[in-house]
């Protein structure tokens, strides 16, 4: 298990990017959900040993990595948000180059390993094609191929589905799900759907602080009877936003449909109760209308109002 304790990162300015983060990350798929600028990438870069924290402690399976990130690197796979490739190289040559940079050793030779990795991420058909001709999803799969070289115990994927079309995103979901079967995978994202599809448990971060550690089902159950939907005229929408917590607004057949959070069960006129979604819960948290959605499915810690508390099964 990956354990993060009292992690703080302050940039010159000063800018407090992380403010005392406490988090236990179990084996399997774990989501880190938050808006852009919330501190997700800073946290992932510190865990990966690419950025030094101001203070705090990180351990993996009981081994203290604080001040010694090199202990983690042989067991780490990392797919950063912005992964640079040489566009003139083929996928095969690019991957070979990355494996050499990482110092990966293979009994059967790097070329054989490269072929195996490309097959695992379904890129064998494009091995000889130049990377500049790859789609966004193919580039991400090539990034995952280098990340899983050496069979790492911990895999970090930072915003891996941003910019992917729906078909590529589904392919990537299946690949990440397979990889999480025998290792810890941290999926850092601002896309709620990523967490809803992939993550049995996840944390929500805002302004460098964890708001909660919970599960998708706990969030939806916590909103039961509190989400209502109705049609609103365009001229009435801003007034509604001032009086209510609007979680979603969208068009259906040219009409403005709006979902609101009303914990006392007293919705606006014409609104009816609907099934809550994870996106409803996420936006309720982001707007400060709830502090946490406690989950009895988890052991360990959740965070509410900045204070860690124990969760019992």
N, C-alpha and C positions, 0 to 999 in steps of 0.2 A: 504494500500500500504506500502511496505517496502522501506524506504529511507536510503541511505548510503551517507554520506557526508565527504569528505576530509579524507578518511580512510588511515592511514599509519601504517605499521608494520615493525619494524626494529629489526632483530635478532642480537645477539652478533657477532662481526666480523669486521665491521658491514655488515649485509646483508639486503638490502631493499627489503623485500618480496612484500610489497604493497606500492605504491607511490602516495598517494592522490587520491583514488578511489571515484568517484561520480557516483551514480547509483540509479535509480528508478525502482523497481520491481513491476509490476502490478499483479492483480489477474489473475489466470490461470497459464499456463505453460510458464516458462521463462528459456532460456538457457544461460549458461555461458561457452563459448567455448574458449579453448586455449591449447597449448602444455603442456606436463608434465613439472613442474617447473615454470609455468607461474604465480602462486600465487592463483590458484583456491581453493585449499584445505585450504590454510591459510585464505582466505576470507570467506569460508563457516564455518570454525571453529570459526572465530570471530563472525559471524552472529549468530551462534548457542550458543554463550556464553561460549565456551570451551577454548578460547584463548583471552587474553586481548590485545587490539590494543595499539600501541604506542600513537596514537592520532586519532581523528575523532569522528563521531557521527552516531548512528543508531536509527531510529524510526520505529515503526510498527503501522500503523493506527493512527498516531499522538502521540503515547506514546513514550517518550524518554527512550531507553533501555541502554544508555551509562552508564557504571559502575554498571548497575543493570540487568544483564542477567537473573536473577531469575524471573523477570517479564515476560520474554518470554517463559520460559520452559514449563509452563502448556499449552501453545498454539503451541508448536513446535513438529514436527516429524522429526527425523534425521536418515538417512541411510548413515553412513560413508563409505569411500572407502574400509577400511579393517574392517569387522565386525567379531568379535570373537564369536564362538559358542562352547559349550561343546559337543564334538562329540558323547559321550556315552549317551546323553539324547535324548529322542524322540522329534520330532518337537513340539508336544503339551506341554511337560514338559519344553522345552527350552523357549517357548513363555510365559508360565505361570510364569517362573522365571523372565523373563525380565519385564513383567507387574508388578510384585511385586516390582522389583527394581525401576521402574518408579513411583511407588505409585499410579497406576491407580485404580480408584474406579468404580465399576459396580453394579447397582441396582440388577441385576439378578445373581450376583456372577461372579468371575473371570473365572471360568470354562466355563460358558455359553458364556462370552465375547470371550474367547480364541477360542471356537468353531466357533463363528460368524466371527472372524478375519481370521481364517484358511479357512473358506468357501469363504470369499471375495477374498482371494489371490489364490484360487483354490489349496489348500493343504490339504483339508479334507481327501483325499484318503491316504495321507502320514503322518497323525497326529501321529500314533503310531510307525512310522519308525524312527530309530536313525538318527540323523542329519549327521553322518559320511557317510551315504548312499545317501545323497541328492546330486543332480546335482548342478552345479553352479547357474542355474536359480532358482531352488527350494530354495537354500540358500538366494538368493536375495529377493525372494517373502516372505520368513520368516522374513527377515529384514524389509521389507515394512510393514508386519503385525504388528510388534511392533511399527513401526514409526507412523502408523495411529491410534493407540490406543488412545482414548480420543478425537478423531475427531479434530486434530490440525488445526489451521488457516494457518500455514506455514509448508511446508514439504520440506526438503532439501535432495536431492539424489546426492551423490558425486561419480562420475564415476560408476554408477550402472550397466552398460551393459558391462564393460570391462571383457573379458574372456568368455562371453556367446556365445553359438553357434547360428546360424541364427534363428532357430526355437524358442529357449528360448528368444532371443532378441525381436522377434515379440510379444511373449506373454507378455513380460515385457513392451513393448511399449503400448499395449492395456491397461494394468493395470495402468500405469502412466497417460495415457490420461483420463481414468475414474476418477482418483483421482483429476485431475486438474480442474474438472468441478465445484467444489464448494470450492476451496481454492487456495492459492498461492503455486506453486510448482517450486522450483529452481532445474534445472537439470545441474549439473556441469560435463563437459565431454571434452575429447580431440577427440571424435569420431564425425566427421561432420555429418554422417548419423543420429545420435541421434537427432541433432538439426533440420535437414532437415525434418524428419518425424514428430517430436513432437511439435516444438516450433514456435508459431506465431511471436515471437520476441526474440532477444538474444543479448548478449554482447560478444565482443571478447577481450580477455586479453592476454597481452604478457609482460613478465619481470615486472610484478607488476603494469602495467598501462593499462587502458582501451583504446582500439584503436577505437572502435565504438559501438554504440547501434543501431540496425537496424532490418530488417526482411529478411527472405530468398528471398522473391520476389524482394526486393529492391537491394539485392546483385546481383541477376541474371540480373535484368534490368540494373544495373549499369555497367555490363560487356558486354552488347549487342554490337555485332560487334567488340569485342576486343579479342575473344578467337578463336584460329585457331588450326587445327589438321592435322598432316601429318605423313608419314612414314620416319624414319630416320635410316640410317645404324649405326650399333654399334660404328664404329670407328669415326663417325661424331657427336655422341651425346654430348661428353664433350665440344666440340667446340661450339655447339649450346647453351649449358647451360651458357657458358661464355658471349655469345652475346645477349641472350634472357631470358625473364622470363618464365621458364618452370614450368607449374602448375601441370602437371601429365605426367607420362611415364609408359606405360604398353604394354603387349604383346597381339596381336590379330593374331591368326593362325600363331604363330611363328615370326611375324614381329613386330618391335619396333614402336609403335605408340606414338606420343608425342603431348601434347597440350601446346600452348604458349599463353601468354598474350601480345598483341600488340595494345596499345590504339590508335596508329595513323593509324591503319588499313592496315599496310604494312607488311604482314606475310612473312616468308621464302618461297622460291620457292617450289611449290608442296603442300603447306598447304592451307586448305580451311576453311571457317568460319563454326563454329559449335555452337550449343546451349550451353550457359554457365551453369555451375552447381555451387552449393553452395561451393563445395570443391575447384573449381577454385578460387572463390572469397576469401575464407579463406586463401589459399596459397599465393594469390597476397598480401593480408594484411600482412601475416607473413613475407614476403620477402621485405616489405617496398616499394612496387611499387604503393600503394594507401594508403591514410590516413583514409578514411572512405567511407561507402556507405550510404549516407543520405537517410532516409525513410520518405516520407510524410504520411505514415500510422501510425506513432507514434506521440504522443505528449510527451513533457518532454525534455530530454536532450540526445544528442549524443556527442561523444568525437572525436576530430580531433586534432592531434599534441599536445595532452595533455591539450587542452582547451575546457571547456564545452560551448556549444552553444545551443540556443533554437531552437526547431523544431516546425513548425506550421503545422497544419493539412491541 
